[in-house]
Every structure is written in structure tokens, then in C-alpha cells.
Amino acid sequence: MASPQPLNGATPKPKPITPSEISAEFSHHDPTIARINNGSFGCCPSTIIAAQQNHQLYFLEQPDNFYFNILKPSILKTRQIIKTLINADHVEEISIVDNATTAAAIVLQHTTWSFFSTLFQPGDAAIMLHYAYGAVKKSVQAYITRAGGHVIEVHLPFPLKSNSEIIVEFRKALQMGKANGRKIRLAVIDHITSMPSVIIPVKELVQMCRDEGVGRIFIDAAHAIGNVNIDVKDIGADFYTSNLHKWFFCPPSAAFLYCKMSDELSDLHHPVVSHEYGNGLAMESAWIGTRDYSPQLVVPEAMEFVSRFEGGIEGIMRRNHKKVVEMADMLAEAWGTELGTPPDMCSSMAMVGMPACLGIKSDADALKLRTHLRVCFGVEVPIYYRAPVEGEIDPITGYARISHQVYNTVEDYYRFREAVNKLVKDGVNCTLLPLCEGYAQLLQMLLKSSLPVLCISYCSAVDV
Amino acid sequence: MDPPAETEDPRAAANGENNHVSKKPKLSFITEPEIRQEFAHHKPGIARINNGSFGSCPASIIAAQKRWQLRFLQQPDDFFFNHLQRKILHSRTIVKDLINADHVDEVSIVDNATTAAAIVLQHVGWAFADGRFQKGDAVVMLHCAFQAVKKSIEAYVTRAGGSVIVVHLPFPVNSNEEIIAEFRKGLARGKANGKKVRLAIIDHITSMPCVVIPARELVKICREEGVERVFVDAAHAIGSIPVDVKEIGADFYVSNLHKWFFCPPSVAFLYCRKSPLSPDLHHPVVSHEYGNGLAIESAWIGTRDYSSQLVVPDVLEFINRFEGGLEGIRKRNHDAVVEMGEMLAKAWGTNLGSPPEMCPSMVMIGLPSRMGVLSDDDALKLRTHLRDHFGLEVPIHFQMPRDGEIRAADGDGCITGYARISHQVYNTLDDYVRLRDAINQLLSDGVACKMLQRE
């Protein structure tokens, strides 16, 4: 049925946001930096910063009124938007928390109580990916190992050629884990791993977990929203969390934790306990003492912002993915390396091999190189160290995780390309790079006061 | 007595006329118009006499906070790697000196007292779970403990098999001795049957009803009675009463910096006394810093806005613009709020809930019994009514008479309702006059709580 035409003629469709408007929205970004690391800390456009400041001011103006009359309905609005975005059934399934790290604490503390109450036995297991985020690994240690649980880490190969490599390894680990009748109580699976960054076939892994009798499944999808499509019902996990400040333009920090309706839902608690304790996780999370909740309140504005782009958030995701793969291919070709995964396993991030001659031989080397790129070339990009496998000839041991978000331009990636070309040309090896931060800051000062060329020569000449 | 504070022309300093090598030119103290400007963002028309609940933050601190927020947004990686930890350490160091702690390791920065309670009580929960504490071992709390603390005890102690000893303190109260006596009795009663008391949670300033508790003496009693550890919930303390953690002698001490110390929402410190038997505390939100000590763990709990934790140096500067610094602010707030309390008590024919020396920068002032505050619900209705119809922000407390004991009365009956009035640097006489007149208006209109609509 066609919708009725307005009497005064069709309303013109608003023009999509222009490149110069986008530039203005992100004009607060340090202009000297090629910012190709949206993955770590995300980004927030000026319009949304302004909206957030309004909320902050609203609280400071009259906090009691804000607390009694405004806060809860505003958080509810955010939760309703998220529910629709991710295809959840009930708004009670959606809680807003600070970040995925907090969500992990909530889910894992729940598991701890199960060990305490002897619902779970010592030796019962949790399974997670070896590439799980550092904070999640520590959370598993803090809440599961400490409570007597056994942890199974699934090692995935990298670089990867296809989803089946992941599925095969995961199945093997599940079956080995269940050997001797051990119960696997919880699976923690990334939707998009952080380092190295790969899209994991979560729907298949969740199904496998169900087939193998895994108790509960928690998807750590910190990077997912605004980056890949999310349909929590289709994925079928019990818990699913994603950060809104990474790829969804919210200010630091806000995340949602989806908990599928179940009898256990009432038993999930926020670890910071307020008078809302017992009123459901969503209510508990909406008040954990006096704080600034404004990052949680600008999701409507974020929706408005993304709708200014052609194709909305879908369009943004599509273009980011296409661009980052294009840039990754460009870099790989320039350096004679390759991507860590095929394009369809890349999100808005891609892992690009670094030239082997840079000699990245450890996590420390990767960090040194990252710092060096920031200080001497103004390029912000995280570097991943990948341990070589026995028998590899001239392996690629370093990968850059490049991101593409709406504010990036090709120049950002050209700068990176040229920086690495220069390092290779100058014969720079990671063992020569300075480790200490103080030195890095000294270099930064030098960079600001002298010609870049001088700084780079200085770096190369250092023999530590 | 020294002559009054210098009123040197600040322009002279700018011209360099007072630029001695050794002495920084002393500018005059902050003026009334400057204070008004600092709080110009407070909603005009509202008599804001509830600094206790959510605190307040001056414009120059909000501006400082925005600068930090912007720095993160400009280049978050650089901020994270090169600045954040350093700046949090700076804040911790300032707090350490303020509260007379021995080591900066003892000072962690967290969001608020509620978070600190979770840290301490989650530790207790673990101790029950791994058998260090036995089922039935007890935790002591005051009957008027903050609701979040009560729920935290339920969530981490009761749930883990611990028992709870509740100590009732008298209110209204006439002296510290009354509190000390009641606490001693309550603790001894609770310990009957040889219960082992693992932790006592004592407020330094109770929230509702608001009274300064003789924390040092109560900590001593706890030690004498063999209580293993003492946690002082001093959410309201810093900036409203002197805080000396060594003198108080507790194992854990928390206070919010956004209530009376002009920080933006939200930031608090949790002091944990170092000792060979110091328990292994953890922040419940676990990051890669897990195991590096509570202070380091708390300084990184995932990507968030830490800017409120970074403006402590700016706050110190703000405070020192006032005559007498923090001490001066405290004293003037206290004197003013007591004066206003007495004015209201006289106007209404009621009482103060505690003598002036047991009031911080807040006072409990009895409401005329004819207001008929007969339940928590009534108290909330009245609070809402005062906000919506009189532009007054003031929390109301319902004090249930205990054991049939009538502790306060006016000509018409028992006083069961109290208003908790606050005084902070932005308050004026008019704020309290408006409260006086509002209550008088309601009374003369024959309005009592039971007639107020549930909003």
C-alpha cells in the first residue's frame, strides 16, 4: 500500500553528509596524525560531543531532577534503540554498561557464584579463544580459575584462509575439552577478535557449542556494532556484548550487554551494587551510584548522525569495509607482503603483513614499532606480533591492524606506506628501536622542533 | 591577630610589580560575584539546599575536565600510553597528602563510594567462598547505612553465607557518648554466641539521618571487641570534615570527591591501609592490569572517560582561592548551615537532629509534626512537592520512633520528619528563607503529607 503523498508535494530527501561536513565533525582529531586505529578507542563526532555536553550540563544544573525524572527514561530509550538494532525480543534483555570489560565481569561473576554454590564442580571448564582480549583472559582468571574452574584455550591459526580453519580448531578443542566427561559450562567467543583482528563465524560456533552441550555462550563482540551486521537471535548466544564507542560514534564510554531471556536472567548482577539490586540487570546497570551517565544517553543522536550518511549505518559499514580492504591490498602490494585473512573475514579493520626485514620478533618489538611510527611519522596504528611456525621460510611476523572509519582519507594510508618504505630503506630493525617511553617523548619533542628528516636519521643511527 | 587577607591589586602582579624571585604575588580571594559565576550553571530559581546528594562542580573545573576529555578525543592512543597513568598518580598523590596516608599505594581512585563498597565486600564474598571465613561469620553495619551499602552486604555477604549484625544508633542524638554507648551495646549483643566478626562498616557521616559519627572511637571499640577489619564509609567526609586516616585507624576508608570537594561526577578515593596482613583487594571490573595492585587496577577498567579523576589538581587550586582554603570553606559552611538550621527550628518550633558539633555542612532540621511525615513514602512525596511547587531541592527523612520512645516533639505531636539542609559556597540566605516560608505556607493551607499526590 503506497504511503499518501503530502498535499504540498513530495518532501525532498535530505542530502547525504558531505566530505567537508565529515571533516568538520572530526576536526578535533589531531590533524598531524594519520589515525588508522579506530579499533582501539573509537571516535566521536562533534555533534554527538555537543549532545553529550548538553546531557552533562542538564545533570549539573539540577541533579536531583535529572536523577528522579530524566535519567531512567533516557536510558530506556537507548535500550529500546539497541533492541531494535540487534533484533532482540525484549527490552529487558538489554542492559547498558560502561564497556565490554564490564560486561565480561558481569557474566563471569555469575559463573563464579555457580562454582560457590556447587552448581558447578571444581574442574568444570570454560572455553575461550587464545586470541581473546587481554582483559577477558584476566577476567576468566579472576572469576573462573580462581573459583576452581578449568580453562580451555582454543588456538587458531593466523594468517587464515577461511572460516573452516576456525571451525575445525574449535571443534577439536571442544571435544578434547569434554574428554573424561568434563562439563563445559561456558564458552567465551569473540565476534571480531582484537589482535589479530578476524571475523569469527560465531553462528556456526554457537551451534557447535549447543550440539556439544556447552552450558552458556558469551559472545565478546566489542568491535561489532557499527562494523558488522548483528542479529542476536540468529547468532543464538546467551550473552552478547558490544561497545558503542568504538564503531557507533558514541563518546567514551558505553556498551550494551544482551542477555537472552531465561530463568537465570534474574540471577545476573552488576558487580557494583546499588539500591537497585534485585530489580534486574538492566535496572541495576542504570544506577551504580552517582556518575556521569551521559555517554549512555546519546544513542538517539548517534542514530541521527548515521542516518545522515548514504545507506545509514549499513552504508557506512559497507564503505568502511571496502575501503579498508582496498587500502590493505595497496599496502601489501607496496611492501611485498599479504593480508592476514581473506577480505570476507575482514571487518572495517584488516591485518596487513609488515616487511620481514623490520625484524619484529616479540610483543615488545611490536610495541616499539608502534611507538616509533607514532612519534617519528605521526602514524597511529597497532602492530601485532605473530610468532613464526616451525619450518617457515622468511615468515611475516608482524601485522599492522589498519582501520577505516568515515574520517579517514587515502593520505592516511599513503603516509603509513611511505613510513614503512622509509624504515625498510634505512635498514631499520626493531632491535634498534628505543624501548623507553621517556626516549619516545624526547623524540616527540625533537620532531616538533626539528625537521622530520633529521629525527628519522637520528632514530636509524641509534645503536642500542 | 594578623591583619585581614591581602587585597593587593591583581593587576600589579600582572605588571610584574610584585614579582619577587622567591615570592609568588598573592591575589585577593575569590569574590562573591566570582562564586556566583562559578555556579551560574545551577538552575536559576531553584533553592538548591541538597549539596549532600549529588555535590556540585564549579565552572572552572568543568572547563578543566572538558580539556581532558578533548585531549583524549584528539589522540586517544597517545593519551592512553603517555598521560593517563601519570595524571591519575598525580591525583592519588594529592589525595594521599590531604588525608594523611603513608603511601600513595594505599590510595586508589574509583568512581564512587558504591564502587568502593563493592571492592571491599566482594573480597569478603571470596573469603566465604574459599573457606577463609566460615558460614555464619558476621559483618556489622549501622541501621542507617546507605542503601547501596546494605544491598552490597546482601549481595556479597548474606549470599555467601555470612550473617549481618545491625547496630541501631539513636536519632535525634544529643552527644557522641550516646552513639558510643549504643554502638558498644549493639556490637556486644551481636557477638553473643561467639560469632566471629570479620568486618565492621561504619559511616563517618551517616547519610539519612545525617550525623557526624565519632568514627575514631568506634574503630577503637571494634578493635577492642576483636573485629577483624573496619571499613569506614565516609562518602560525605572530604571537604566537609577533617579527614586523617591514620588517626581514624580504619583498614579501609572511602570518600566521594564529587560531593563536597568540587570534582565533577564522579570520583572517589578508597584508602586501604598497608599492613603485612593486608587483604588482596581487586576491582570487580577486571582488565589487563589485574594483579598489579588495586590502585593500578582501578586506574584502567577498560576504555572510559577518566577525566573526572584528573582534575584534582585544578580543584586544589580552586579551593585555595577561598580564604582559609578547604578548612575555611568547611568552617564557613558548617557555621552557616547551623545558623540556618537554628533559624528554621525557631521559625517552626522544632529541633535540630543533633547538636552543632555533630553536624558537618549539613543539618537535620525537624519538620513540624503537623506536616505528618509518617512514612518513607510521605517523605518522598513532600520532597517532590517542594521541588515541583516551590522550586526547593531538599531531601526529607522519615524517622521511625523506636521502641515507642518519643525523642522529639513540638506542641502538636511527635516530630517524625526531618529536612536535611546543606550549605555549600554557592548558597545564600534566601535559599533557606524560601524553605521556611514554603513549610509555613503548607501548614497554613492545612496541607499534610497524606494529602499530597503521588507524582
Contacts between the chains, C-beta under 8 A, distances in Angstrom:
chain1	res1	chain2	res2	distance
A	28	B	70	6.3
A	28	B	73	5.6
A	28	B	74	5.8
A	29	B	73	7.6
A	29	B	74	6.3
A	29	B	75	7.5
A	30	B	74	4.8
A	30	B	75	4.3
A	30	B	78	7.8
A	33	B	75	5.8
A	35	B	75	7.7
A	37	B	77	6.1
A	40	B	76	7.0
A	40	B	77	6.3
A	40	B	80	7.9
A	40	B	303	7.9
A	41	B	72	7.8
A	41	B	76	3.6
A	41	B	77	6.7
A	41	B	80	7.1
A	41	B	303	5.8
A	42	B	76	7.9
A	42	B	303	7.5
A	43	B	73	7.7
A	44	B	73	6.1
A	49	B	73	7.0
A	53	B	66	7.6
A	57	B	41	6.3
A	59	B	54	7.8
A	59	B	265	7.0
A	60	B	41	5.6
A	60	B	42	7.7
A	60	B	56	7.9
A	60	B	57	6.1
A	60	B	62	7.0
A	60	B	264	7.8
A	61	B	41	5.9
A	61	B	42	6.4
A	61	B	43	4.5
A	62	B	42	7.6
A	62	B	43	4.3
A	62	B	46	6.0
A	62	B	48	7.8
A	62	B	393	7.3
A	63	B	53	7.0
A	63	B	54	3.6
A	63	B	55	7.9
A	64	B	50	6.1
A	64	B	53	6.3
A	64	B	54	6.7
A	64	B	387	6.8
A	64	B	393	5.1
A	65	B	43	7.9
A	65	B	387	6.7
A	65	B	393	7.8
A	67	B	53	7.9
A	67	B	54	7.0
A	68	B	384	7.4
A	98	B	285	7.6
A	98	B	301	7.5
A	98	B	302	6.5
A	98	B	304	5.4
A	99	B	302	4.0
A	99	B	303	5.5
A	99	B	304	6.4
A	100	B	302	7.1
A	101	B	285	5.8
A	101	B	286	7.3
A	101	B	287	5.7
A	101	B	301	6.2
A	101	B	302	3.3
A	102	B	285	5.1
A	102	B	301	7.3
A	102	B	302	6.5
A	104	B	286	7.4
A	105	B	284	5.6
A	105	B	285	4.8
A	105	B	286	5.9
A	108	B	286	8.0
A	109	B	284	7.0
A	112	B	129	7.8
A	113	B	159	7.5
A	115	B	129	7.8
A	116	B	129	4.5
A	116	B	160	6.8
A	134	B	287	7.6
A	134	B	288	3.9
A	135	B	286	6.4
A	135	B	287	4.4
A	135	B	288	5.4
A	135	B	302	6.3
A	138	B	286	5.0
A	138	B	287	6.6
A	138	B	288	5.8
A	138	B	289	8.0
A	138	B	290	4.0
A	138	B	291	7.7
A	139	B	286	4.2
A	139	B	290	7.7
A	141	B	286	8.0
A	141	B	290	7.0
A	142	B	282	6.6
A	142	B	286	4.5
A	142	B	290	5.6
A	143	B	286	7.3
A	146	B	126	7.8
A	147	B	129	7.2
A	243	B	303	7.2
A	245	B	303	6.6
A	251	B	73	7.7
A	251	B	305	7.2
A	252	B	72	6.9
A	252	B	303	5.5
A	252	B	304	5.6
A	252	B	305	4.8
A	253	B	302	7.0
A	253	B	303	5.0
A	253	B	304	4.2
A	253	B	305	6.5
A	269	B	155	6.5
A	271	B	118	5.6
A	271	B	122	6.6
A	271	B	284	3.5
A	271	B	285	6.8
A	272	B	111	7.6
A	272	B	114	5.8
A	272	B	115	5.1
A	272	B	118	4.6
A	272	B	284	6.8
A	273	B	114	7.3
A	273	B	117	7.3
A	273	B	118	5.8
A	273	B	121	7.8
A	273	B	148	6.4
A	273	B	151	5.0
A	273	B	152	4.2
A	273	B	154	7.9
A	273	B	155	4.5
A	273	B	156	7.4
A	274	B	114	5.7
A	274	B	147	7.7
A	274	B	148	4.5
A	274	B	151	6.6
A	275	B	147	4.0
A	275	B	148	5.5
A	275	B	151	5.8
A	276	B	151	8.0
A	277	B	151	3.9
A	277	B	152	7.7
A	277	B	154	6.7
A	277	B	155	5.6
A	278	B	151	7.5
A	288	B	111	7.6
A	288	B	114	6.2
A	288	B	115	7.3
A	289	B	111	6.5
A	289	B	112	4.0
A	289	B	113	7.0
A	289	B	114	3.2
A	289	B	115	6.4
A	289	B	148	6.4
A	289	B	266	7.0
A	290	B	53	7.9
A	290	B	54	5.7
A	290	B	55	7.5
A	290	B	112	5.5
A	290	B	114	8.0
A	290	B	256	7.3
A	290	B	258	6.6
A	290	B	265	5.5
A	290	B	266	5.0
A	291	B	111	5.4
A	291	B	112	6.4
A	291	B	265	5.7
A	291	B	266	4.3
A	292	B	264	7.2
A	292	B	265	4.9
A	292	B	266	6.5
A	292	B	305	6.8
A	292	B	308	6.8
A	295	B	305	6.8
A	371	B	81	7.4
A	374	B	77	6.9
A	374	B	78	6.7
A	380	B	75	7.3
A	380	B	77	5.2
A	380	B	78	7.8
A	437	B	81	7.4
A	437	B	82	6.7
A	440	B	82	7.9
A	441	B	82	6.7
